[in-house]
Amino acid sequence: MPNEKRLWTYADYANLHEEKRYEGIDGALFMTPSPTPRHQRIVTALSAHFFDFLQHSSCEVFVAPIDVCLFATKDTPLHDIKDWYIPDLIVVCDNQKIGDERIYGAPDLIIEILSPSTAKHDRITKFHSYERAGVKEYWIVDPIHETVERYGLQDKKFHQVQMHYKDETICPYIFPNCLIALPKVFTPM
């Protein structure tokens, strides 16, 4: 495992010869554990829905692992990037943010699926970083309680738009014509 006491940049991370995934927060590394099958079913269901909905738009959906350098542009040297995340699912509507190897800047929508080991990180650290970066919409999906918390950005702050339960249909704040039936998302295989 990399030395956790040093300050890491994205350039350092990109040169690691490990198969593990790490996120960087202000130069500190955090390992992201492999997701569970339930987690992956939820991500797959959501990504399939967004893929179908966005087919003829300028927006694209991406699923983990993909690095998102929230506070960088394509012109930012990799050794100047101290924050990067690997969200479970993102939607990007500005193709200038899509690089050959990573995403630069704030995606329009980020979805994180909670797990016991990442829940606090998703709810606090990532929540505030995504808010500060200007992510328009953030979803926190709880597979245990089968809920989706939706947050929309207004006046540079996230405000909870709504809490959805497993038997409801959800509509993204940024895509008002996109309807997602949560029973299909939370139904175990």
N, C-alpha and C positions, 0 to 999 in steps of 0.2 A: 504494500500500500504506500502511496506517496507520503512524503513527510508533511504532516498537517500543520506544522508550526511556521512554515514559510508562507509568503504571499505568492499566490499563483495567478498567472495571467492565462488568457485563452491560448496563447502561443505555447505555454508550458503544457497545458492540457492536451493540445493537439499533437504534441510530440511524445506523449506517454505511450509506452508500448504494452499497455494492458488492455484487456478486453472488457474491463469494467466501465460503467458510465458514472461520471461525476458531474455535479453542478457546481458552479462557482458563485459565491456570494461575497462580494467585497474582498476578493482575493483568497477566501477560504474554500477548501474543497469539501463537498458533501457527496457521499456515494449514494446512488439511486438503486435500490434493490430491484430485482426482477419482479414483474407483476404476477399476480395469481391468475389462474384461468378465469375466474369470475370477473376480475378487473378487465382482462383482455376481451371477454365477451361483450362487456359494456362499451369499451372503446371501439370494437369492431362494429357494433350496431349503430353507434352514433356516427362513426366515420362513413359507413355505408350510406346513411341517410343524408349527411352533408354532401358526400360525393355526388349522389343523384341530384340533390337540390341545386348544387352549384355548377352542374354540367355546362350550362350556356352563359356563365357569368365570368367576370374578371377575377373572381375569388377562387382560392384553392384550399383544400383541406389537407393537413399533414398529421400523421400520428407518430408517436415516439418510436424509436429514438430519433429526434432531430434537435439540434442545438439552436437555441434562440438567444441571440446576443441583444438583449433588450435596449441597452443604452449605447448602441453602436450603429454605424453606417458601414456600407461597403468600403468606404475610404479609411475607416478606423484601423490603424495597425493592430494586429492580433495581440501584440505585447502590451497594448493599452487597454485591452478589454479585461475587466476584473469580475464581471457579472455575466453569467450565462445559465440558462435553464433548459431542462428537457421536459416540456409539458407533455401530458398524455395525448392531447389533441389540440390543434390550432387551426384557425382559418385566417388566411392572409388575403387581403383584397388589393394590395398595392404590390405589383410584381417587381418594383424596384427594391423591395425588401428581401426578395428571394435570391440568395446567392447560390453559387454552385455547390457549396458544402454546408451552408447554414443559413439561418434567417437573421436579418439585421433589423432591429427596431421592434416596435410593439405590434404583434398580431392584432387583428380586429377582435377575435374571439379566442379565448383560452379555456379549455376544460381540463380539470384535474379530477381524477378518480381517487378518492381517499383510500388509504390503507393504514393499518395501525401504526406502521413505522414512519409514515409521511404526513399524517393528518395535521399535526401541529405546524409543520413546515408549510403545508399547502394553505392552511387557514390564516397564518400570521405572516411569515416571511415572504412567501410568494404573493399573497394577497396585497401587501404593501408595495412590493416591487412592481407588480403588474399595474397597480393603481398609479404609482409614480411615473411609470413608463408611458402611460396613456392607453392601455388596453381598453377598448370600448366596452367589452362584455367579458365577464368571468363567471364560469360555472364551477361549483364544487359539488361533485356527485358522491353520494354516500351509498355504497353498495350494501352495507349492512342494514341501514334503515330505509333503503330504497327511496331516497330523496334527491332532489336537485335544487341547490340554492343558486339563484341567478342574481348577479350584480351588474349594474350598468354604471358607466362613468358619466357623472354630471358635475360640472364645475370642478373638475380635476379630482373628484372623490368618488369612490364606489358607494353606491346606495343599493340596498337589497331591493330588487324588482319584485321578486316573488319566491316563495318556497313551494316546490312542486312535489307531489307524492306519486307513488308507483302506478296509480290507476288514472293519472291525468294525462292530458296532452299539453306539450310545452311548445312555446313559440319564441325563438330567439328575439331579443330586443332589437338586434341589428338586421334581422331578416323577418319582418312581420308576416310574410306569406309562407314561411317554413313551419310546418306542423310536425311535431315528433311525438308519437304515441309512446309514452313511457312504459306501458305494459310490454311492448316489444323490446325495449331496451333492458328491462330488468328480468325478463323471463329467462330462467335457467335453461340450458340446453338439455 
